[in-house]
Amino acid sequence: DETGEVIGGIVSSNPRMTVIPSTFAVTFGKTVWKHIEVKAGEHKVLNPGTITVNGASVTGTPIRAQDGTIAASVSPLGNWAPLPPGKYIVDLGSQKVPVDLAEGQDVVINVK
């Protein structure tokens, strides 16, 4: 909530949480989806986008936020990452692929 207090966690096996009306920030890995307002009686569904990298590096392919920090990292064993809407850079080493991720959008990058 707006106090910065952690009020719980959501995982794919239990994807729901009951909260009191407030404004929240939800963390996806190292990235924060800010300013999520939940009103009394409202059922709010968050629909993150995903970035999938087919052919990701075995040592990890970083997905960077606009400020250069690593928002997520994908590999052949875990080649996709759910992320809040925003601008990201998929760092393929010699190539940097910009992604403007919308809510619910699935972006697939195929590395040769």
C-alpha positions in Angstrom: 0.0 0.0 0.0 1.0 3.6 0.0 2.9 3.2 3.3 5.4 0.9 1.6 4.4 -2.0 3.8 4.5 -5.5 2.2 1.0 -7.0 2.6 1.4 -10.3 0.9 2.6 -12.3 -2.1 0.9 -13.8 -5.1 2.1 -16.9 -7.0 0.7 -18.7 -10.0 -0.8 -21.5 -7.8 -2.6 -18.9 -5.7 -3.1 -15.8 -7.9 -5.7 -13.9 -5.8 -5.5 -11.6 -2.8 -8.1 -9.7 -0.8 -7.0 -6.2 0.1 -8.6 -3.1 1.6 -9.2 -0.2 -0.7 -6.0 1.7 -1.3 -3.3 2.4 -3.9 -0.7 -0.3 -4.3 2.6 -1.1 -6.0 3.1 -4.7 -7.1 6.5 -6.2 -7.6 7.3 -8.5 -10.5 10.7 -9.9 -9.9 12.9 -6.7 -9.8 10.3 -4.4 -11.5 7.5 -2.5 -9.8 4.1 -1.8 -11.2 3.1 1.4 -9.4 -0.1 3.3 -8.7 -2.6 0.4 -8.8 -5.8 1.8 -7.2 -8.3 -0.6 -5.7 -11.7 0.8 -4.8 -14.2 -0.6 -2.3 -16.0 -3.6 -3.8 -13.8 -3.6 -6.9 -12.4 -6.7 -8.5 -9.0 -5.7 -10.0 -7.2 -7.9 -12.4 -3.5 -7.2 -13.3 -2.5 -8.4 -16.7 1.2 -8.1 -17.1 2.8 -8.4 -20.5 5.4 -11.0 -21.3 8.7 -11.1 -23.1 9.8 -14.4 -24.5 13.3 -14.9 -25.9 13.6 -18.1 -28.0 17.3 -18.9 -28.2 18.2 -17.0 -25.0 21.8 -17.4 -23.7 22.5 -20.3 -21.4 24.2 -17.8 -19.1 21.1 -15.6 -19.1 19.7 -12.8 -21.4 19.0 -9.7 -19.4 15.9 -7.6 -19.9 16.7 -4.1 -18.8 14.4 -1.3 -17.6 14.8 2.2 -19.2 17.3 3.1 -16.4 19.5 0.2 -17.3 18.7 -1.9 -14.3 18.0 -5.6 -14.9 14.2 -6.1 -14.7 14.4 -9.8 -15.5 16.7 -12.4 -17.0 15.7 -15.2 -19.2 17.5 -18.4 -20.3 16.7 -21.6 -22.3 15.1 -23.2 -19.2 13.0 -20.1 -18.3 12.7 -18.2 -21.6 9.9 -15.8 -20.7 9.3 -13.1 -18.1 6.0 -11.4 -16.9 6.5 -7.6 -16.6 4.4 -4.6 -16.0 3.8 -2.3 -18.9 6.8 -0.2 -19.8 9.8 0.3 -22.0 12.5 -2.4 -21.9 15.7 -3.4 -23.7 16.4 -7.0 -24.3 20.2 -7.2 -24.1 21.4 -9.8 -26.7 25.1 -8.8 -26.2 26.0 -7.1 -29.5 22.4 -6.3 -30.2 20.0 -4.4 -28.0 16.3 -4.9 -28.8 13.9 -2.2 -27.6 10.4 -3.4 -26.4 7.5 -1.1 -25.6 5.4 -3.6 -23.6 1.7 -2.9 -23.2 -0.5 -4.5 -20.6 -1.4 -8.0 -21.6 0.9 -7.9 -24.6 3.1 -11.0 -25.5 6.3 -10.1 -27.2 8.4 -12.9 -28.7 12.0 -12.4 -29.8 13.7 -15.2 -31.8 17.5 -15.2 -31.5 19.3 -16.7 -34.5 
